[in-house]
Amino acid sequence: MRAVLQRVKRASVQIEGRIHSRIGLGQLILLGVEKIDGPEAAELLARKAYDLRIFEDPAGKMNLAAQEVGGSFLVVSQFTLAASLRGRRPSFDSAAPPQQAIPLYELFVNALRACGAEVQTGVFGARMEIELINDGPVTLILETPDDGRRDAVDR
């Protein structure tokens, strides 16, 4: 599972020209689910995102988590994060099919909510327009452990 997290001043999702969801201060999380992912990956990554201290304290240091600054989360599914970029055309062979990805996406969202987070979402599989004001900019990539092909998040 792979997530791109952006610290935002605000973010929104539009579908067919209408606002579907929006947040103020918080994290926009683009979430990609791969075939190798399972429930543990979703819960691990959600907890990691929730606990990340990427907001500035009064001294200007990234020392506060979203919940400590009244922030919320906007989670959007994005299967293109599972792309392999060998050659000039992306391959999505490792992306989880919808029957696997949807429950894991929902588990990720529910795990964030179980931590106490306010969470808004996009719509799985919809064509969405994402608008955001990245604060910093601060953008991070989180990945869950797999067969050793990439770094694992801290446990």
Z-matrix of the N, CA and C atoms (Angstrom, degrees):
N
C 1 1.452
C 2 1.513 1 107.02
N 3 1.303 2 114.76 1 140.59
C 4 1.459 3 120.34 2 -176.16
C 5 1.527 4 108.20 3 -133.97
N 6 1.320 5 115.88 4 135.88
C 7 1.457 6 121.12 5 178.67
C 8 1.521 7 109.91 6 -131.76
N 9 1.316 8 115.14 7 138.45
C 10 1.451 9 121.91 8 169.88
C 11 1.522 10 105.87 9 -106.57
N 12 1.330 11 116.22 10 118.29
C 13 1.460 12 122.40 11 -178.47
C 14 1.516 13 109.10 12 -107.60
N 15 1.308 14 115.58 13 134.32
C 16 1.450 15 120.36 14 176.09
C 17 1.522 16 109.07 15 -126.80
N 18 1.310 17 115.11 16 129.69
C 19 1.459 18 119.70 17 173.86
C 20 1.523 19 106.04 18 -75.92
N 21 1.318 20 116.25 19 123.73
C 22 1.461 21 119.63 20 -173.97
C 23 1.527 22 111.86 21 -125.65
N 24 1.321 23 114.31 22 150.73
C 25 1.464 24 120.64 23 169.22
C 26 1.512 25 109.30 24 -81.14
N 27 1.348 26 115.42 25 -31.50
C 28 1.458 27 122.10 26 173.46
C 29 1.516 28 108.26 27 -166.39
N 30 1.338 29 115.43 28 157.08
C 31 1.463 30 121.42 29 178.19
C 32 1.518 31 108.48 30 -155.88
N 33 1.339 32 115.12 31 152.66
C 34 1.459 33 119.20 32 178.73
C 35 1.521 34 110.14 33 -148.82
N 36 1.337 35 114.08 34 158.84
C 37 1.463 36 122.81 35 175.88
C 38 1.517 37 107.14 36 -118.90
N 39 1.330 38 115.02 37 128.22
C 40 1.462 39 120.81 38 173.41
C 41 1.516 40 109.02 39 -112.84
N 42 1.312 41 116.01 40 139.77
C 43 1.459 42 122.51 41 174.82
C 44 1.524 43 106.60 42 -130.66
N 45 1.321 44 115.00 43 124.91
C 46 1.469 45 121.74 44 -178.35
C 47 1.526 46 111.87 45 52.22
N 48 1.343 47 115.22 46 42.03
C 49 1.452 48 121.23 47 175.00
C 50 1.514 49 116.15 48 79.47
N 51 1.325 50 117.86 49 3.37
C 52 1.462 51 120.91 50 -179.68
C 53 1.521 52 110.48 51 -119.42
N 54 1.325 53 115.72 52 142.90
C 55 1.468 54 120.68 53 176.77
C 56 1.527 55 108.42 54 -66.28
N 57 1.331 56 115.29 55 123.10
C 58 1.464 57 120.79 56 176.41
C 59 1.528 58 110.38 57 -93.74
N 60 1.351 59 115.93 58 -42.90
C 61 1.454 60 120.80 59 -179.73
C 62 1.519 61 109.13 60 -155.27
N 63 1.331 62 114.59 61 158.45
C 64 1.474 63 119.29 62 178.92
C 65 1.518 64 109.25 63 -157.61
N 66 1.318 65 113.84 64 154.60
C 67 1.464 66 121.01 65 173.95
C 68 1.520 67 108.56 66 -134.99
N 69 1.307 68 114.98 67 161.69
C 70 1.459 69 121.34 68 169.47
C 71 1.519 70 107.33 69 -92.57
N 72 1.304 71 116.88 70 -133.38
C 73 1.461 72 122.73 71 179.02
C 74 1.528 73 110.74 72 -54.21
N 75 1.314 74 116.89 73 134.27
C 76 1.458 75 119.52 74 177.61
C 77 1.511 76 112.77 75 160.34
N 78 1.327 77 114.66 76 -148.30
C 79 1.458 78 122.22 77 -179.00
C 80 1.525 79 110.36 78 -121.42
N 81 1.323 80 115.68 79 131.35
C 82 1.455 81 121.66 80 165.96
C 83 1.520 82 105.14 81 -94.50
N 84 1.331 83 116.45 82 124.61
C 85 1.464 84 121.00 83 -179.11
C 86 1.522 85 108.69 84 -119.10
N 87 1.329 86 116.05 85 117.75
C 88 1.454 87 122.43 86 171.66
C 89 1.519 88 105.93 87 -94.24
N 90 1.339 89 117.35 88 122.89
C 91 1.458 90 121.69 89 -170.55
C 92 1.523 91 111.20 90 -118.28
N 93 1.332 92 115.87 91 123.34
C 94 1.457 93 122.20 92 176.38
C 95 1.519 94 110.61 93 -112.57
N 96 1.334 95 116.30 94 129.53
C 97 1.462 96 122.06 95 -178.95
C 98 1.522 97 108.65 96 -108.44
N 99 1.340 98 116.06 97 132.64
C 100 1.459 99 121.82 98 179.93
C 101 1.519 100 110.37 99 -108.82
N 102 1.322 101 115.85 100 162.59
C 103 1.460 102 122.18 101 -178.77
C 104 1.528 103 112.44 102 -57.09
N 105 1.315 104 117.32 103 -31.35
C 106 1.467 105 121.01 104 -176.76
C 107 1.518 106 113.21 105 -79.45
N 108 1.337 107 117.91 106 -5.60
C 109 1.462 108 121.51 107 -174.83
C 110 1.523 109 112.55 108 -83.05
N 111 1.326 110 114.34 109 150.63
C 112 1.458 111 121.86 110 176.46
C 113 1.513 112 110.16 111 -138.73
N 114 1.325 113 117.19 112 -174.34
C 115 1.465 114 121.56 113 -177.23
C 116 1.526 115 114.39 114 -56.37
N 117 1.318 116 116.51 115 -38.93
C 118 1.466 117 119.41 116 -179.35
C 119 1.522 118 110.86 117 -60.01
N 120 1.331 119 116.81 118 -39.31
C 121 1.465 120 120.58 119 179.83
C 122 1.522 121 110.77 120 -62.38
N 123 1.331 122 117.34 121 -43.56
C 124 1.468 123 121.22 122 -179.24
C 125 1.524 124 110.94 123 -63.18
N 126 1.317 125 116.90 124 -45.00
C 127 1.460 126 120.34 125 -178.60
C 128 1.529 127 111.71 126 -68.60
N 129 1.324 128 116.58 127 -40.31
C 130 1.462 129 121.67 128 179.02
C 131 1.521 130 110.95 129 -62.62
N 132 1.315 131 116.62 130 -46.94
C 133 1.457 132 120.68 131 -177.29
C 134 1.532 133 111.16 132 -68.63
N 135 1.330 134 117.45 133 -37.73
C 136 1.461 135 120.64 134 178.67
C 137 1.533 136 110.28 135 -62.83
N 138 1.315 137 116.20 136 -44.82
C 139 1.468 138 119.91 137 179.82
C 140 1.520 139 110.90 138 -63.07
N 141 1.327 140 116.08 139 -40.85
C 142 1.461 141 120.73 140 179.32
C 143 1.529 142 110.38 141 -62.62
N 144 1.325 143 117.16 142 -45.36
C 145 1.467 144 120.95 143 179.34
C 146 1.524 145 110.72 144 -62.25
N 147 1.320 146 116.52 145 -43.12
C 148 1.461 147 121.74 146 -178.95
C 149 1.527 148 111.44 147 -62.23
N 150 1.306 149 116.56 148 -40.72
C 151 1.464 150 121.60 149 -175.44
C 152 1.527 151 114.42 150 -84.12
N 153 1.324 152 118.18 151 -10.61
C 154 1.465 153 120.17 152 -176.03
C 155 1.523 154 111.69 153 -60.32
N 156 1.307 155 114.97 154 129.56
C 157 1.459 156 121.21 155 179.05
C 158 1.528 157 108.06 156 -97.18
N 159 1.323 158 115.49 157 85.56
C 160 1.469 159 120.19 158 -176.32
C 161 1.523 160 112.67 159 -117.94
N 162 1.330 161 117.03 160 7.76
C 163 1.453 162 121.08 161 178.35
C 164 1.527 163 108.72 162 -106.45
N 165 1.323 164 115.18 163 147.67
C 166 1.462 165 120.53 164 -173.44
C 167 1.521 166 112.44 165 -78.32
N 168 1.328 167 114.16 166 139.61
C 169 1.457 168 120.95 167 172.34
C 170 1.537 169 108.10 168 -86.41
N 171 1.327 170 118.60 169 179.48
C 172 1.473 171 119.83 170 -179.06
C 173 1.528 172 113.89 171 -58.59
N 174 1.331 173 117.90 172 -22.95
C 175 1.463 174 120.89 173 178.78
C 176 1.527 175 112.41 174 -85.91
N 177 1.340 176 117.17 175 -0.11
C 178 1.453 177 120.15 176 178.65
C 179 1.519 178 114.68 177 86.07
N 180 1.326 179 117.44 178 9.15
C 181 1.466 180 121.61 179 179.71
C 182 1.522 181 109.54 180 -95.86
N 183 1.331 182 116.90 181 143.16
C 184 1.465 183 120.71 182 174.40
C 185 1.515 184 107.10 183 -71.03
N 186 1.321 185 115.44 184 98.23
C 187 1.452 186 120.58 185 -172.21
C 188 1.523 187 112.78 186 -140.25
N 189 1.344 188 117.04 187 1.20
C 190 1.454 189 120.76 188 -175.70
C 191 1.530 190 110.78 189 -122.68
N 192 1.322 191 115.57 190 142.97
C 193 1.461 192 121.68 191 175.76
C 194 1.530 193 109.11 192 -87.75
N 195 1.319 194 116.14 193 165.59
C 196 1.471 195 121.40 194 -176.89
C 197 1.524 196 111.86 195 -53.50
N 198 1.325 197 117.22 196 -44.32
C 199 1.459 198 120.05 197 -176.89
C 200 1.524 199 112.12 198 -65.21
N 201 1.318 200 117.21 199 -23.72
C 202 1.462 201 120.88 200 -179.55
C 203 1.534 202 112.85 201 -79.86
N 204 1.328 203 116.45 202 -13.70
C 205 1.461 204 120.46 203 179.21
C 206 1.530 205 111.15 204 -116.17
N 207 1.340 206 116.41 205 11.28
C 208 1.461 207 120.36 206 -179.35
C 209 1.512 208 113.15 207 74.03
N 210 1.334 209 116.59 208 23.45
C 211 1.457 210 121.35 209 -177.83
C 212 1.512 211 113.19 210 -83.77
N 213 1.310 212 115.20 211 161.88
C 214 1.459 213 121.73 212 177.35
C 215 1.526 214 109.40 213 -128.96
N 216 1.329 215 115.42 214 -177.26
C 217 1.457 216 121.82 215 -174.09
C 218 1.522 217 110.02 216 -126.87
N 219 1.324 218 115.67 217 141.19
C 220 1.460 219 122.28 218 171.16
C 221 1.519 220 105.78 219 -121.66
N 222 1.330 221 116.68 220 115.10
C 223 1.465 222 121.97 221 -175.14
C 224 1.527 223 108.86 222 -110.07
N 225 1.334 224 115.07 223 126.04
C 226 1.456 225 121.91 224 -177.73
C 227 1.523 226 108.83 225 -126.73
N 228 1.320 227 116.71 226 128.16
C 229 1.467 228 119.79 227 177.45
C 230 1.526 229 108.88 228 -71.58
N 231 1.335 230 116.01 229 140.52
C 232 1.461 231 120.35 230 179.87
C 233 1.522 232 109.52 231 -150.18
N 234 1.338 233 115.26 232 92.97
C 235 1.459 234 119.82 233 -176.43
C 236 1.517 235 112.53 234 -64.78
N 237 1.328 236 118.59 235 -20.61
C 238 1.464 237 120.05 236 -179.08
C 239 1.526 238 112.15 237 -65.43
N 240 1.333 239 118.23 238 -15.38
C 241 1.464 240 120.25 239 176.08
C 242 1.522 241 112.09 240 -67.96
N 243 1.325 242 117.03 241 -16.10
C 244 1.465 243 121.13 242 178.48
C 245 1.528 244 111.69 243 -90.32
N 246 1.310 245 117.66 244 7.46
C 247 1.465 246 121.48 245 -175.92
C 248 1.527 247 112.49 246 -67.94
N 249 1.321 248 114.17 247 144.71
C 250 1.458 249 122.28 248 168.12
C 251 1.521 250 105.79 249 -100.17
N 252 1.320 251 116.53 250 131.40
C 253 1.460 252 119.89 251 -173.64
C 254 1.524 253 113.16 252 -108.78
N 255 1.291 254 116.81 253 40.12
C 256 1.464 255 120.02 254 172.98
C 257 1.516 256 107.42 255 -79.74
N 258 1.313 257 116.65 256 132.46
C 259 1.455 258 119.65 257 -177.71
C 260 1.522 259 110.89 258 80.01
N 261 1.327 260 115.80 259 -160.10
C 262 1.462 261 120.04 260 -174.75
C 263 1.522 262 113.83 261 -101.51
N 264 1.321 263 117.32 262 -11.54
C 265 1.463 264 120.98 263 -179.40
C 266 1.518 265 109.27 264 -117.83
N 267 1.341 266 117.93 265 124.97
C 268 1.461 267 119.71 266 -178.94
C 269 1.527 268 112.18 267 -62.61
N 270 1.324 269 115.38 268 144.75
C 271 1.459 270 121.70 269 173.78
C 272 1.521 271 107.64 270 -110.05
N 273 1.326 272 115.69 271 135.63
C 274 1.462 273 120.36 272 -179.13
C 275 1.519 274 111.80 273 -112.39
N 276 1.325 275 116.19 274 26.63
C 277 1.461 276 121.24 275 -178.24
C 278 1.521 277 113.17 276 -60.12
N 279 1.332 278 117.97 277 -30.36
C 280 1.464 279 119.40 278 -177.48
C 281 1.533 280 112.68 279 -87.40
N 282 1.325 281 117.87 280 -7.02
C 283 1.467 282 120.45 281 178.97
C 284 1.525 283 110.08 282 -68.07
N 285 1.313 284 115.89 283 137.68
C 286 1.470 285 120.49 284 178.79
C 287 1.530 286 109.32 285 -69.31
N 288 1.327 287 117.06 286 141.36
C 289 1.468 288 119.84 287 174.87
C 290 1.534 289 109.26 288 -68.75
N 291 1.336 290 117.39 289 157.93
C 292 1.470 291 119.96 290 -176.69
C 293 1.521 292 114.91 291 -52.13
N 294 1.338 293 119.06 292 -39.01
C 295 1.467 294 119.82 293 -178.09
C 296 1.526 295 112.50 294 -64.24
N 297 1.326 296 118.10 295 -21.91
C 298 1.462 297 122.05 296 174.46
C 299 1.526 298 110.83 297 -95.39
N 300 1.326 299 116.66 298 -41.52
C 301 1.462 300 121.19 299 -173.00
C 302 1.528 301 113.27 300 -70.72
N 303 1.325 302 117.59 301 -40.03
C 304 1.467 303 119.80 302 -176.85
C 305 1.529 304 111.89 303 -59.57
N 306 1.338 305 119.62 304 -50.15
C 307 1.470 306 118.18 305 178.79
C 308 1.534 307 113.53 306 -61.70
N 309 1.334 308 117.25 307 -33.96
C 310 1.465 309 119.58 308 179.82
C 311 1.526 310 111.04 309 -73.92
N 312 1.311 311 117.06 310 -37.41
C 313 1.469 312 121.48 311 173.76
C 314 1.532 313 109.50 312 -60.45
N 315 1.319 314 116.73 313 -47.21
C 316 1.467 315 121.09 314 179.51
C 317 1.531 316 111.36 315 -64.95
N 318 1.326 317 117.05 316 -37.11
C 319 1.466 318 120.53 317 177.01
C 320 1.523 319 110.20 318 -64.06
N 321 1.321 320 117.53 319 -42.05
C 322 1.463 321 121.95 320 177.27
C 323 1.537 322 109.98 321 -58.34
N 324 1.332 323 116.53 322 -49.08
C 325 1.463 324 121.32 323 -179.82
C 326 1.523 325 110.24 324 -61.17
N 327 1.329 326 117.25 325 -46.03
C 328 1.466 327 121.17 326 -179.11
C 329 1.525 328 112.17 327 -67.15
N 330 1.334 329 117.23 328 -32.43
C 331 1.468 330 120.38 329 177.09
C 332 1.522 331 110.18 330 -67.38
N 333 1.332 332 117.80 331 -38.45
C 334 1.471 333 120.43 332 174.83
C 335 1.527 334 110.17 333 -62.59
N 336 1.321 335 115.73 334 -44.79
C 337 1.472 336 119.78 335 179.68
C 338 1.527 337 111.17 336 -63.37
N 339 1.327 338 116.93 337 -37.30
C 340 1.464 339 120.87 338 179.09
C 341 1.530 340 111.43 339 -64.07
N 342 1.319 341 116.75 340 -26.86
C 343 1.468 342 120.92 341 175.84
C 344 1.520 343 111.32 342 -73.51
N 345 1.320 344 116.49 343 -15.52
C 346 1.455 345 121.11 344 -178.55
C 347 1.514 346 113.65 345 109.11
N 348 1.332 347 117.29 346 6.83
C 349 1.467 348 121.29 347 -176.99
C 350 1.517 349 111.97 348 -79.02
N 351 1.332 350 115.33 349 146.29
C 352 1.459 351 121.35 350 167.40
C 353 1.525 352 105.79 351 -83.45
N 354 1.333 353 117.04 352 123.57
C 355 1.464 354 121.23 353 -174.31
C 356 1.523 355 110.26 354 -129.21
N 357 1.327 356 114.98 355 129.63
C 358 1.456 357 122.95 356 170.18
C 359 1.531 358 106.74 357 -110.40
N 360 1.322 359 117.04 358 160.41
C 361 1.462 360 119.59 359 -177.55
C 362 1.520 361 111.70 360 -137.48
N 363 1.318 362 113.23 361 165.22
C 364 1.448 363 121.06 362 166.21
C 365 1.517 364 107.48 363 -87.28
N 366 1.327 365 117.17 364 -160.67
C 367 1.461 366 122.33 365 177.00
C 368 1.522 367 107.20 366 -121.20
N 369 1.325 368 115.85 367 120.50
C 370 1.457 369 120.98 368 -176.43
C 371 1.530 370 109.73 369 -55.77
N 372 1.317 371 116.18 370 127.72
C 373 1.460 372 122.33 371 175.38
C 374 1.516 373 115.34 372 81.68
N 375 1.336 374 118.24 373 -6.51
C 376 1.468 375 120.75 374 -179.73
C 377 1.528 376 109.74 375 -79.77
N 378 1.310 377 115.20 376 155.37
C 379 1.460 378 120.25 377 171.26
C 380 1.521 379 106.32 378 -82.80
N 381 1.315 380 116.07 379 114.94
C 382 1.459 381 121.66 380 -172.71
C 383 1.522 382 110.55 381 -120.42
N 384 1.308 383 114.87 382 152.00
C 385 1.457 384 122.42 383 169.56
C 386 1.523 385 106.77 384 -112.10
N 387 1.326 386 115.08 385 124.48
C 388 1.456 387 121.38 386 -177.94
C 389 1.523 388 107.99 387 -107.19
N 390 1.311 389 115.86 388 128.27
C 391 1.452 390 121.07 389 177.23
C 392 1.520 391 107.81 390 -120.60
N 393 1.322 392 116.47 391 135.05
C 394 1.456 393 118.66 392 -178.28
C 395 1.507 394 111.60 393 -152.74
N 396 1.301 395 114.21 394 156.59
C 397 1.456 396 122.70 395 168.74
C 398 1.522 397 105.50 396 -114.16
N 399 1.341 398 116.02 397 103.25
C 400 1.454 399 121.52 398 -179.95
C 401 1.517 400 107.61 399 -74.26
N 402 1.307 401 116.96 400 129.10
C 403 1.457 402 123.32 401 -176.52
C 404 1.518 403 110.10 402 -97.00
N 405 1.311 404 116.68 403 109.74
C 406 1.465 405 120.43 404 176.95
C 407 1.521 406 113.61 405 135.45
N 408 1.275 407 120.03 406 -69.73
C 409 1.465 408 129.25 407 -3.66
C 410 1.525 409 112.01 408 -73.32
N 411 1.311 410 114.54 409 143.97
C 412 1.461 411 121.80 410 173.84
C 413 1.522 412 106.82 411 -123.82
N 414 1.326 413 115.73 412 115.73
C 415 1.463 414 122.59 413 177.95
C 416 1.517 415 107.89 414 -136.43
N 417 1.338 416 116.01 415 128.82
C 418 1.462 417 121.66 416 -177.65
C 419 1.523 418 109.72 417 -129.99
N 420 1.317 419 115.98 418 152.84
C 421 1.462 420 122.02 419 175.40
C 422 1.520 421 107.88 420 -114.69
N 423 1.336 422 115.76 421 126.61
C 424 1.459 423 121.77 422 175.58
C 425 1.515 424 108.01 423 -114.65
N 426 1.318 425 116.26 424 138.57
C 427 1.458 426 121.51 425 177.14
C 428 1.513 427 109.19 426 -135.91
N 429 1.304 428 115.67 427 145.15
C 430 1.457 429 119.91 428 176.70
C 431 1.518 430 109.25 429 -87.58
N 432 1.315 431 117.10 430 161.19
C 433 1.464 432 120.24 431 178.26
C 434 1.526 433 111.14 432 -62.45
N 435 1.309 434 115.61 433 147.04
C 436 1.465 435 120.26 434 172.55
C 437 1.522 436 107.57 435 -138.26
N 438 1.283 437 118.25 436 -136.31
C 439 1.466 438 120.68 437 -176.46
C 440 1.529 439 113.06 438 -85.66
N 441 1.330 440 117.12 439 19.10
C 442 1.461 441 120.21 440 177.72
C 443 1.516 442 113.64 441 97.29
N 444 1.336 443 118.18 442 2.33
C 445 1.451 444 119.92 443 -179.29
C 446 1.511 445 112.89 444 -71.11
N 447 1.321 446 118.10 445 -20.81
C 448 1.456 447 120.29 446 179.68
C 449 1.528 448 108.74 447 -146.33
N 450 1.336 449 114.41 448 169.34
C 451 1.462 450 120.55 449 -179.62
C 452 1.520 451 110.27 450 -65.71
N 453 1.295 452 116.32 451 148.44
C 454 1.460 453 122.39 452 179.03
C 455 1.517 454 109.86 453 -100.80
N 456 1.319 455 116.08 454 152.15
C 457 1.463 456 119.09 455 173.39
C 458 1.520 457 108.02 456 -69.63
N 459 1.314 458 115.46 457 154.82
C 460 1.463 459 120.54 458 178.58
C 461 1.521 460 109.68 459 -66.47
N 462 1.305 461 117.15 460 139.86
C 463 1.470 462 121.33 461 177.08
C 464 1.500 463 110.40 462 -95.14
